Amino acid sequence: MGKQKDDFVVLKKGKKEIPIDYTEVRKAVLVLRAINHDRRQQIIQLLEENDKMTVTDIYIKLRLEQSVASQHLAILRRAQVVVTDRNGKFIYYSLDKERLAQISSFVDDLND
């Protein structure tokens, strides 16, 4: 019998019990896949260094086609790694640092 979406399991690591919610794990997998790509890691690093940038700034800096930069930003946006802010006709991208902290904490918990 397959797992239902609301199923979870409790793993034991020594005396520590770790509850695993399959729905949350699926969400985490999507996020980890989004950031586990060289170009997207370059975009994250660029946004870390520059606080906020337009897609034009990003594709010029990384020497990408505009469509390629936009596709990578869309993946990061769906994973809630980047947020957008419209200022007139410009859309600025920046990192969601709180979300990145959550991701980092999740990965740290897996390694404990």
GUVEX-380571 format. One record per atom (N, C-alpha, C, O): residue number from 1; x, y, z. Coordinates in Angstrom, 3 decimals. Example, Ala and Ser with C-alpha at 12.3 -4.5 7.8 and 13.67 -1.06 7.14 Angstrom:
<sites>
{site 1 {13.190 -5.690 7.800}}
{site 1 {12.300 -4.500 7.800}}
{site 1 {13.200 -3.300 7.800}}
{site 1 {14.236 -3.319 8.465}}
{site 2 {12.850 -2.250 7.080}}
{site 2 {13.670 -1.060 7.140}}
{site 2 {12.900 0.030 7.870}}
{site 2 {13.409 1.138 8.039}}
</sites>
This chain:
<sites>
{site 1 {0.845 -1.175 0.000}}
{site 1 {0.000 0.000 0.000}}
{site 1 {0.886 1.233 0.000}}
{site 1 {1.823 1.320 0.793}}
{site 2 {0.599 2.197 -0.889}}
{site 2 {1.405 3.414 -1.024}}
{site 2 {1.144 4.402 0.093}}
{site 2 {0.156 4.311 0.821}}
{site 3 {2.045 5.333 0.204}}
{site 3 {1.927 6.372 1.232}}
{site 3 {0.886 7.401 0.800}}
{site 3 {0.805 7.758 -0.376}}
{site 4 {0.108 7.865 1.738}}
{site 4 {-0.826 8.958 1.499}}
{site 4 {-0.078 10.270 1.680}}
{site 4 {0.973 10.302 2.319}}
{site 5 {-0.608 11.343 1.126}}
{site 5 {0.061 12.636 1.206}}
{site 5 {0.262 13.111 2.635}}
{site 5 {1.229 13.821 2.912}}
{site 6 {-0.610 12.743 3.533}}
{site 6 {-0.505 13.219 4.909}}
{site 6 {0.244 12.242 5.811}}
{site 6 {0.299 12.437 7.025}}
{site 7 {0.818 11.197 5.228}}
{site 7 {1.568 10.234 6.023}}
{site 7 {2.896 10.813 6.489}}
{site 7 {3.487 11.680 5.845}}
{site 8 {3.337 10.308 7.615}}
{site 8 {4.660 10.660 8.093}}
{site 8 {5.236 9.446 8.795}}
{site 8 {4.527 8.498 9.130}}
{site 9 {6.518 9.501 9.003}}
{site 9 {7.210 8.403 9.662}}
{site 9 {8.138 9.020 10.699}}
{site 9 {8.562 10.167 10.559}}
{site 10 {8.448 8.262 11.725}}
{site 10 {9.387 8.723 12.739}}
{site 10 {10.644 7.872 12.611}}
{site 10 {10.618 6.653 12.780}}
{site 11 {11.736 8.547 12.309}}
{site 11 {13.023 7.867 12.216}}
{site 11 {13.720 7.962 13.557}}
{site 11 {13.548 8.936 14.290}}
{site 12 {14.503 6.953 13.873}}
{site 12 {15.258 6.990 15.121}}
{site 12 {16.739 7.056 14.798}}
{site 12 {17.264 6.283 13.997}}
{site 13 {17.387 7.997 15.444}}
{site 13 {18.834 8.141 15.322}}
{site 13 {19.379 8.122 16.736}}
{site 13 {19.393 9.140 17.428}}
{site 14 {19.823 6.957 17.151}}
{site 14 {20.213 6.788 18.544}}
{site 14 {18.976 6.918 19.402}}
{site 14 {17.991 6.209 19.193}}
{site 15 {19.021 7.835 20.383}}
{site 15 {17.874 8.077 21.249}}
{site 15 {16.961 9.162 20.698}}
{site 15 {15.868 9.389 21.216}}
{site 16 {17.412 9.820 19.657}}
{site 16 {16.654 10.931 19.077}}
{site 16 {15.646 10.413 18.058}}
{site 16 {15.966 9.569 17.221}}
{site 17 {14.421 10.933 18.142}}
{site 17 {13.382 10.601 17.169}}
{site 17 {13.192 11.783 16.239}}
{site 17 {13.092 12.927 16.683}}
{site 18 {13.141 11.499 14.940}}
{site 18 {12.996 12.546 13.940}}
{site 18 {11.714 12.286 13.155}}
{site 18 {11.649 11.340 12.370}}
{site 19 {10.685 13.128 13.362}}
{site 19 {9.458 12.950 12.576}}
{site 19 {9.675 13.466 11.147}}
{site 19 {10.198 14.562 10.948}}
{site 20 {9.272 12.674 10.170}}
{site 20 {9.404 13.043 8.765}}
{site 20 {8.012 13.131 8.155}}
{site 20 {7.286 12.139 8.099}}
{site 21 {7.650 14.308 7.705}}
{site 21 {6.380 14.549 7.035}}
{site 21 {6.658 14.510 5.536}}
{site 21 {7.399 15.350 5.026}}
{site 22 {6.079 13.551 4.828}}
{site 22 {6.378 13.367 3.419}}
{site 22 {6.029 14.598 2.576}}
{site 22 {6.728 14.900 1.609}}
{site 23 {4.971 15.299 2.930}}
{site 23 {4.610 16.511 2.190}}
{site 23 {5.705 17.554 2.326}}
{site 23 {6.083 18.188 1.341}}
{site 24 {6.215 17.735 3.524}}
{site 24 {7.289 18.704 3.749}}
{site 24 {8.583 18.266 3.063}}
{site 24 {9.342 19.097 2.563}}
{site 25 {8.824 16.976 3.044}}
{site 25 {10.025 16.469 2.374}}
{site 25 {9.935 16.733 0.872}}
{site 25 {10.920 17.130 0.251}}
{site 26 {8.759 16.514 0.289}}
{site 26 {8.586 16.793 -1.146}}
{site 26 {8.841 18.264 -1.446}}
{site 26 {9.494 18.586 -2.439}}
{site 27 {8.340 19.156 -0.607}}
{site 27 {8.588 20.587 -0.786}}
{site 27 {10.080 20.891 -0.681}}
{site 27 {10.621 21.666 -1.469}}
{site 28 {10.733 20.280 0.293}}
{site 28 {12.166 20.508 0.491}}
{site 28 {12.972 20.013 -0.706}}
{site 28 {13.953 20.641 -1.104}}
{site 29 {12.557 18.892 -1.273}}
{site 29 {13.255 18.352 -2.446}}
{site 29 {13.187 19.347 -3.601}}
{site 29 {14.186 19.565 -4.287}}
{site 30 {12.031 19.946 -3.821}}
{site 30 {11.891 20.927 -4.896}}
{site 30 {12.810 22.121 -4.674}}
{site 30 {13.424 22.620 -5.617}}
{site 31 {12.904 22.573 -3.441}}
{site 31 {13.772 23.711 -3.121}}
{site 31 {15.232 23.329 -3.310}}
{site 31 {16.004 24.080 -3.907}}
{site 32 {15.608 22.170 -2.805}}
{site 32 {17.000 21.745 -2.924}}
{site 32 {17.394 21.527 -4.383}}
{site 32 {18.520 21.835 -4.774}}
{site 33 {16.478 21.003 -5.186}}
{site 33 {16.750 20.877 -6.620}}
{site 33 {16.939 22.245 -7.255}}
{site 33 {17.796 22.421 -8.122}}
{site 34 {16.148 23.203 -6.827}}
{site 34 {16.237 24.551 -7.400}}
{site 34 {17.600 25.182 -7.129}}
{site 34 {18.162 25.844 -8.001}}
{site 35 {18.123 24.985 -5.947}}
{site 35 {19.401 25.635 -5.623}}
{site 35 {20.611 24.771 -5.962}}
{site 35 {21.748 25.238 -5.895}}
{site 36 {20.371 23.514 -6.326}}
{site 36 {21.470 22.610 -6.674}}
{site 36 {21.751 22.654 -8.175}}
{site 36 {21.682 21.637 -8.865}}
{site 37 {22.069 23.845 -8.662}}
{site 37 {22.382 24.047 -10.074}}
{site 37 {23.420 25.158 -10.152}}
{site 37 {23.275 26.196 -9.507}}
{site 38 {24.459 24.939 -10.935}}
{site 38 {25.564 25.899 -10.996}}
{site 38 {25.114 27.315 -11.341}}
{site 38 {25.508 28.265 -10.664}}
{site 39 {24.298 27.473 -12.379}}
{site 39 {23.855 28.817 -12.789}}
{site 39 {23.014 29.478 -11.697}}
{site 39 {23.182 30.663 -11.408}}
{site 40 {22.116 28.711 -11.098}}
{site 40 {21.274 29.294 -10.053}}
{site 40 {22.105 29.645 -8.826}}
{site 40 {21.811 30.624 -8.140}}
{site 41 {23.133 28.861 -8.542}}
{site 41 {24.032 29.212 -7.444}}
{site 41 {24.798 30.496 -7.763}}
{site 41 {25.066 31.300 -6.871}}
{site 42 {25.148 30.686 -9.035}}
{site 42 {25.797 31.930 -9.442}}
{site 42 {24.854 33.118 -9.253}}
{site 42 {25.274 34.183 -8.802}}
{site 43 {23.595 32.931 -9.595}}
{site 43 {22.597 33.995 -9.417}}
{site 43 {22.432 34.308 -7.938}}
{site 43 {22.383 35.478 -7.557}}
{site 44 {22.345 33.287 -7.102}}
{site 44 {22.215 33.497 -5.657}}
{site 44 {23.415 34.268 -5.131}}
{site 44 {23.258 35.210 -4.353}}
{site 45 {24.611 33.875 -5.551}}
{site 45 {25.830 34.566 -5.113}}
{site 45 {25.823 36.020 -5.569}}
{site 45 {26.188 36.914 -4.805}}
{site 46 {25.412 36.258 -6.804}}
{site 46 {25.349 37.615 -7.351}}
{site 46 {24.365 38.473 -6.556}}
{site 46 {24.655 39.628 -6.243}}
{site 47 {23.211 37.913 -6.233}}
{site 47 {22.224 38.656 -5.447}}
{site 47 {22.708 38.886 -4.021}}
{site 47 {22.387 39.907 -3.412}}
{site 48 {23.472 37.951 -3.491}}
{site 48 {24.050 38.131 -2.160}}
{site 48 {25.017 39.314 -2.166}}
{site 48 {25.051 40.105 -1.224}}
{site 49 {25.792 39.423 -3.224}}
{site 49 {26.778 40.493 -3.330}}
{site 49 {26.160 41.857 -3.650}}
{site 49 {26.696 42.893 -3.257}}
{site 50 {25.032 41.849 -4.365}}
{site 50 {24.463 43.102 -4.873}}
{site 50 {23.115 43.478 -4.280}}
{site 50 {22.534 44.486 -4.683}}
{site 51 {22.611 42.716 -3.356}}
{site 51 {21.349 42.988 -2.667}}
{site 51 {20.134 42.827 -3.574}}
{site 51 {19.296 41.963 -3.316}}
{site 52 {20.015 43.636 -4.632}}
{site 52 {18.900 43.466 -5.564}}
{site 52 {19.355 43.858 -6.958}}
{site 52 {20.179 44.753 -7.144}}
{site 53 {18.783 43.147 -7.942}}
{site 53 {19.178 43.353 -9.331}}
{site 53 {17.993 43.077 -10.247}}
{site 53 {17.072 42.344 -9.888}}
{site 54 {18.029 43.675 -11.437}}
{site 54 {17.036 43.354 -12.463}}
{site 54 {17.530 42.150 -13.248}}
{site 54 {18.702 41.783 -13.158}}
{site 55 {16.645 41.536 -14.014}}
{site 55 {17.056 40.410 -14.852}}
{site 55 {18.120 40.867 -15.845}}
{site 55 {19.025 40.101 -16.179}}
{site 56 {18.019 42.108 -16.319}}
{site 56 {19.022 42.636 -17.246}}
{site 56 {20.386 42.688 -16.583}}
{site 56 {21.380 42.268 -17.176}}
{site 57 {20.446 43.199 -15.357}}
{site 57 {21.715 43.243 -14.617}}
{site 57 {22.309 41.843 -14.497}}
{site 57 {23.514 41.653 -14.661}}
{site 58 {21.452 40.868 -14.209}}
{site 58 {21.909 39.497 -13.982}}
{site 58 {22.425 38.870 -15.265}}
{site 58 {23.509 38.288 -15.274}}
{site 59 {21.662 38.981 -16.356}}
{site 59 {22.119 38.300 -17.565}}
{site 59 {23.344 38.962 -18.169}}
{site 59 {24.160 38.283 -18.791}}
{site 60 {23.493 40.256 -18.006}}
{site 60 {24.711 40.916 -18.493}}
{site 60 {25.909 40.476 -17.657}}
{site 60 {26.959 40.134 -18.200}}
{site 61 {25.750 40.487 -16.351}}
{site 61 {26.852 40.131 -15.449}}
{site 61 {27.303 38.686 -15.648}}
{site 61 {28.499 38.398 -15.610}}
{site 62 {26.352 37.778 -15.859}}
{site 62 {26.690 36.357 -16.005}}
{site 62 {26.869 35.933 -17.464}}
{site 62 {27.167 34.772 -17.744}}
{site 63 {26.685 36.873 -18.387}}
{site 63 {26.835 36.609 -19.828}}
{site 63 {25.918 35.475 -20.277}}
{site 63 {26.351 34.508 -20.905}}
{site 64 {24.648 35.624 -19.937}}
{site 64 {23.624 34.652 -20.314}}
{site 64 {22.662 35.285 -21.310}}
{site 64 {22.622 36.506 -21.466}}
{site 65 {21.898 34.445 -21.974}}
{site 65 {20.762 34.942 -22.745}}
{site 65 {19.701 35.397 -21.745}}
{site 65 {19.587 34.835 -20.656}}
{site 66 {18.935 36.403 -22.114}}
{site 66 {17.903 36.925 -21.221}}
{site 66 {16.901 35.832 -20.853}}
{site 66 {16.481 35.734 -19.700}}
{site 67 {16.520 35.015 -21.831}}
{site 67 {15.523 33.963 -21.565}}
{site 67 {16.055 32.926 -20.573}}
{site 67 {15.304 32.411 -19.745}}
{site 68 {17.343 32.626 -20.661}}
{site 68 {17.950 31.653 -19.747}}
{site 68 {17.944 32.210 -18.319}}
{site 68 {17.579 31.512 -17.373}}
{site 69 {18.351 33.470 -18.180}}
{site 69 {18.350 34.097 -16.851}}
{site 69 {16.928 34.123 -16.285}}
{site 69 {16.722 33.833 -15.106}}
{site 70 {15.957 34.467 -17.119}}
{site 70 {14.561 34.523 -16.673}}
{site 70 {14.056 33.159 -16.228}}
{site 70 {13.338 33.060 -15.233}}
{site 71 {14.422 32.108 -16.952}}
{site 71 {13.994 30.753 -16.579}}
{site 71 {14.576 30.355 -15.230}}
{site 71 {13.871 29.793 -14.392}}
{site 72 {15.848 30.641 -15.014}}
{site 72 {16.471 30.301 -13.732}}
{site 72 {15.849 31.117 -12.591}}
{site 72 {15.623 30.592 -11.500}}
{site 73 {15.578 32.388 -12.845}}
{site 73 {14.943 33.217 -11.816}}
{site 73 {13.536 32.721 -11.500}}
{site 73 {13.108 32.771 -10.347}}
{site 74 {12.817 32.247 -12.508}}
{site 74 {11.467 31.711 -12.276}}
{site 74 {11.526 30.482 -11.372}}
{site 74 {10.685 30.320 -10.488}}
{site 75 {12.508 29.625 -11.589}}
{site 75 {12.670 28.430 -10.743}}
{site 75 {12.979 28.846 -9.313}}
{site 75 {12.410 28.298 -8.369}}
{site 76 {13.874 29.808 -9.148}}
{site 76 {14.215 30.295 -7.807}}
{site 76 {13.028 30.990 -7.142}}
{site 76 {12.852 30.901 -5.927}}
{site 77 {12.222 31.674 -7.936}}
{site 77 {11.041 32.356 -7.400}}
{site 77 {10.010 31.328 -6.933}}
{site 77 {9.426 31.488 -5.861}}
{site 78 {9.779 30.272 -7.725}}
{site 78 {8.833 29.217 -7.326}}
{site 78 {9.291 28.509 -6.056}}
{site 78 {8.471 28.073 -5.248}}
{site 79 {10.594 28.399 -5.888}}
{site 79 {11.147 27.772 -4.683}}
{site 79 {11.199 28.760 -3.517}}
{site 79 {11.624 28.410 -2.416}}
{site 80 {10.767 29.982 -3.767}}
{site 80 {10.731 31.064 -2.770}}
{site 80 {12.116 31.426 -2.253}}
{site 80 {12.273 31.842 -1.105}}
{site 81 {13.125 31.261 -3.119}}
{site 81 {14.492 31.635 -2.769}}
{site 81 {14.721 33.108 -3.085}}
{site 81 {15.462 33.797 -2.384}}
{site 82 {14.072 33.585 -4.154}}
{site 82 {14.150 35.009 -4.490}}
{site 82 {12.751 35.618 -4.426}}
{site 82 {11.742 34.938 -4.611}}
{site 83 {12.730 36.909 -4.159}}
{site 83 {11.483 37.676 -4.155}}
{site 83 {11.629 38.814 -5.155}}
{site 83 {12.739 39.217 -5.501}}
{site 84 {10.506 39.317 -5.605}}
{site 84 {10.525 40.405 -6.573}}
{site 84 {9.904 41.655 -5.972}}
{site 84 {9.060 41.600 -5.077}}
{site 85 {10.361 42.792 -6.508}}
{site 85 {9.830 44.087 -6.096}}
{site 85 {9.760 44.950 -7.343}}
{site 85 {10.782 45.225 -7.972}}
{site 86 {8.556 45.377 -7.702}}
{site 86 {8.381 46.202 -8.892}}
{site 86 {8.572 47.664 -8.517}}
{site 86 {8.014 48.156 -7.537}}
{site 87 {9.376 48.342 -9.325}}
{site 87 {9.583 49.785 -9.181}}
{site 87 {9.424 50.388 -10.564}}
{site 87 {10.363 50.390 -11.360}}
{site 88 {8.220 50.907 -10.853}}
{site 88 {7.932 51.397 -12.203}}
{site 88 {7.919 50.239 -13.169}}
{site 88 {7.212 49.254 -12.957}}
{site 89 {8.701 50.349 -14.237}}
{site 89 {8.742 49.272 -15.230}}
{site 89 {9.797 48.214 -14.907}}
{site 89 {9.923 47.229 -15.634}}
{site 90 {10.544 48.401 -13.841}}
{site 90 {11.610 47.475 -13.478}}
{site 90 {11.159 46.513 -12.388}}
{site 90 {10.456 46.892 -11.452}}
{site 91 {11.576 45.271 -12.529}}
{site 91 {11.345 44.261 -11.492}}
{site 91 {12.704 43.914 -10.912}}
{site 91 {13.608 43.481 -11.626}}
{site 92 {12.834 44.109 -9.616}}
{site 92 {14.086 43.818 -8.926}}
{site 92 {13.974 42.489 -8.198}}
{site 92 {12.973 42.196 -7.544}}
{site 93 {15.012 41.706 -8.327}}
{site 93 {15.096 40.415 -7.647}}
{site 93 {16.040 40.542 -6.468}}
{site 93 {17.081 41.193 -6.557}}
{site 94 {15.669 39.914 -5.365}}
{site 94 {16.542 39.861 -4.189}}
{site 94 {16.323 38.526 -3.501}}
{site 94 {15.333 37.836 -3.741}}
{site 95 {17.261 38.184 -2.647}}
{site 95 {17.166 36.910 -1.937}}
{site 95 {16.179 37.007 -0.789}}
{site 95 {16.091 38.034 -0.116}}
{site 96 {15.441 35.935 -0.570}}
{site 96 {14.604 35.817 0.621}}
{site 96 {15.489 35.168 1.681}}
{site 96 {15.544 33.944 1.799}}
{site 97 {16.176 36.005 2.445}}
{site 97 {17.180 35.505 3.387}}
{site 97 {16.565 34.650 4.490}}
{site 97 {17.206 33.729 4.996}}
{site 98 {15.337 34.949 4.857}}
{site 98 {14.661 34.124 5.864}}
{site 98 {14.438 32.718 5.320}}
{site 98 {14.637 31.729 6.024}}
{site 99 {14.024 32.643 4.064}}
{site 99 {13.801 31.342 3.423}}
{site 99 {15.119 30.566 3.312}}
{site 99 {15.155 29.362 3.568}}
{site 100 {16.193 31.253 2.933}}
{site 100 {17.496 30.603 2.840}}
{site 100 {17.952 30.096 4.209}}
{site 100 {18.582 29.042 4.300}}
{site 101 {17.640 30.830 5.257}}
{site 101 {17.975 30.384 6.614}}
{site 101 {17.196 29.117 6.966}}
{site 101 {17.734 28.215 7.608}}
{site 102 {15.928 29.047 6.548}}
{site 102 {15.118 27.850 6.781}}
{site 102 {15.711 26.645 6.058}}
{site 102 {15.793 25.550 6.613}}
{site 103 {16.126 26.866 4.805}}
{site 103 {16.712 25.789 4.017}}
{site 103 {17.995 25.300 4.688}}
{site 103 {18.227 24.097 4.811}}
{site 104 {18.812 26.241 5.115}}
{site 104 {20.076 25.897 5.774}}
{site 104 {19.824 25.114 7.057}}
{site 104 {20.523 24.142 7.346}}
{site 105 {18.835 25.537 7.816}}
{site 105 {18.485 24.847 9.057}}
{site 105 {17.998 23.431 8.773}}
{site 105 {18.360 22.490 9.480}}
{site 106 {17.181 23.283 7.741}}
{site 106 {16.673 21.958 7.355}}
{site 106 {17.838 21.028 7.006}}
{site 106 {17.883 19.884 7.456}}
{site 107 {18.774 21.526 6.204}}
{site 107 {19.919 20.716 5.796}}
{site 107 {20.776 20.364 7.011}}
{site 107 {21.258 19.238 7.134}}
{site 108 {20.963 21.345 7.914}}
{site 108 {21.727 21.074 9.143}}
{site 108 {21.054 19.984 9.977}}
{site 108 {21.734 19.116 10.525}}
{site 109 {19.720 20.025 10.077}}
{site 109 {18.984 19.015 10.847}}
{site 109 {19.190 17.630 10.246}}
{site 109 {19.282 16.644 10.976}}
{site 110 {19.261 17.551 8.926}}
{site 110 {19.461 16.262 8.268}}
{site 110 {20.852 15.700 8.564}}
{site 110 {21.048 14.486 8.611}}
{site 111 {21.813 16.608 8.763}}
{site 111 {23.188 16.181 8.999}}
{site 111 {23.486 15.868 10.470}}
{site 111 {24.521 15.274 10.775}}
{site 112 {22.603 16.255 11.370}}
{site 112 {22.848 15.999 12.805}}
{site 112 {22.758 14.540 13.137}}
{site 112 {22.937 14.158 14.294}}
</sites>
